[in-house]
Structures are given as structure tokens and as C-alpha cells.
Amino acid sequence: MQLHRDTDYGIYAINAYSAGELIITPPFGVDCDALPGEKASSDALDRRRTLRQSAIITLHEMVGDWPPQTFSELQAQHLAQLIPLKPELVLLGTGPSCQIPATALTAPLIEAGIGVEFMDTGAACRTYNLLTFDGR
């Protein structure tokens, strides 16, 4: 059996995660130096970027420096900011452990017909990559 790397360079990919940071690769055509809330690699050929604050990441868009920096800061209005992006599903990484919010917090998404899943950040990153590489 041969294995081949299937890389889609037109989407945001999460390469790694650890406490307090995500390492992402932006799509080609995105000005890597313009990404908000990130620390650029010193290697000009390395497109990976390190995010050290909350962000919204979709297949083709990233909103850096998303206001809630901790789960306790998360409010319904923050989740309502996701509605214009028209996702089918929102995966929300809640840090090192899974935290489930009060139902009122997710109301804007549910009322808009958007599914929402809360999970620890590692699980959210892995699920994001599986879904994006499947084209969803």
C-alpha cells in the first residue's frame, strides 16, 4: 500500500496546537504578514503562522483576535458574529478541557439553524482538519 499526502493549499490548515497557541498554514494568496494576532516564522519560505489568541478559522477565512480570550469571557454576541460566515457547523475549542455553556449562549447559532459543538481545543483542531480535508 502506498500513502500519499493530500494537501489542499487553498484552505486554512491547523498544523499543531498546544496550550495557548495554534500553528496554522494559510491558503496561498493570503498575505501571511497581514494575519492579525500571529507571530510570523523567521523563515520566509515557511508559511506556517503561530496564533496566540482566539481566532475564527474557516476554510477560506480567518478572523484573528476574536474578543473572547477565555471560555468565561464567551458571550452570545461573540457567537452571533459567526452567523454572517454562514457555517453549517461551529466547532468551538474551549481550552484543555471540554466546557459546555448555558443554552442561552448558543441561542443565536441555533436560531440561525447552525449546529454547534463544544470540545477541548485539541479535539476541535483534529475535527476541523478532518472536515476541511473532506471538503466540508
C-alpha positions in Angstrom: 0.0 0.0 0.0 1.2 3.5 -0.8 0.3 6.5 1.1 0.2 9.9 -0.5 0.0 13.3 1.2 -3.2 15.1 0.2 -2.6 18.7 0.7 -5.1 21.4 -0.3 -3.1 24.7 -0.4 -6.3 26.7 -0.9 -7.6 26.4 2.7 -6.5 27.2 6.2 -5.0 24.2 7.9 -4.2 23.7 11.5 -0.7 22.1 11.8 -0.3 21.8 15.5 -1.7 23.1 18.8 -0.6 23.4 22.4 -1.7 25.3 25.4 -2.3 28.9 24.3 -1.3 28.6 20.7 -2.2 27.2 17.3 0.1 26.8 14.3 -1.7 27.3 11.1 -0.9 27.4 7.4 -2.9 30.0 5.5 -4.0 29.4 1.9 -1.8 30.5 -0.9 -2.6 34.0 -2.0 -3.1 35.2 1.6 -0.6 37.9 2.7 1.0 36.0 5.5 2.5 39.1 7.1 -1.0 40.6 7.4 -2.6 37.9 9.6 -3.7 39.5 12.9 -2.7 38.1 16.2 0.1 35.9 15.0 3.9 35.6 15.2 5.5 35.1 11.8 8.2 32.5 11.2 11.7 33.9 10.6 11.9 31.6 7.5 10.4 33.5 4.6 9.6 30.1 2.8 7.8 28.8 5.8 4.1 29.8 5.5 3.2 28.5 9.0 2.0 31.0 11.5 1.6 30.9 15.3 -1.6 32.3 16.7 -1.6 33.1 20.4 -5.1 34.4 20.9 -8.6 33.4 20.0 -9.5 33.4 16.3 -12.2 32.3 14.0 -10.9 29.9 11.3 -12.9 28.7 8.3 -11.8 27.0 5.1 -11.0 30.3 3.4 -11.2 33.0 6.0 -9.7 33.8 9.3 -10.8 36.5 11.8 -7.8 37.0 14.2 -8.0 38.4 17.7 -11.6 37.3 18.3 -12.7 39.0 21.5 -13.3 36.2 24.0 -9.8 35.0 25.1 -11.1 32.6 27.7 -14.3 30.4 27.9 -15.5 32.5 30.8 -15.4 35.6 28.5 -17.6 34.0 25.8 -21.0 35.7 25.3 -23.9 35.1 22.9 -22.9 38.2 20.9 -19.5 36.6 20.2 -21.2 33.5 18.7 -23.6 35.7 16.8 -20.5 37.1 14.9 -20.2 33.7 13.2 -23.7 33.9 11.6 -22.6 36.1 8.6 -20.0 33.5 7.7 -22.8 31.0 7.1 -21.3 27.9 8.6 -23.2 24.6 8.8 -21.4 23.8 12.0 -19.3 25.7 14.5 -16.6 23.8 16.4 -15.6 25.7 19.4 -12.4 24.7 21.2 -12.8 25.5 24.9 -9.2 25.1 26.1 -7.5 22.0 27.6 -10.9 20.5 28.7 -14.4 20.5 27.2 -16.7 23.1 28.7 -20.4 23.2 27.8 -22.1 26.7 28.1 -25.6 27.6 29.1 -28.2 27.1 26.4 -28.8 30.8 26.1 -25.2 31.3 25.0 -25.7 29.2 21.8 -29.2 30.6 21.1 -28.1 32.9 18.2 -26.5 30.0 16.3 -29.3 27.5 17.0 -31.9 30.1 15.9 -30.0 30.6 12.7 -30.0 26.8 12.0 -26.3 26.4 12.7 -25.0 23.4 14.5 -22.6 24.0 17.4 -20.2 21.6 19.1 -18.1 22.4 22.1 -14.9 20.3 22.7 -11.4 20.7 24.1 -9.2 22.7 21.7 -7.2 19.6 20.6 -10.3 17.7 19.6 -11.7 20.9 17.8 -8.4 21.2 15.8 -8.4 17.5 14.8 -12.1 17.6 13.9 -11.6 20.8 11.9 -8.8 19.2 9.8 -10.8 16.1 9.2 -13.8 18.1 8.0 -11.9 20.6 5.9 -9.8 17.9 4.1 -13.1 16.2 3.4 -14.3 19.5 1.8 -16.9 20.3 4.5 
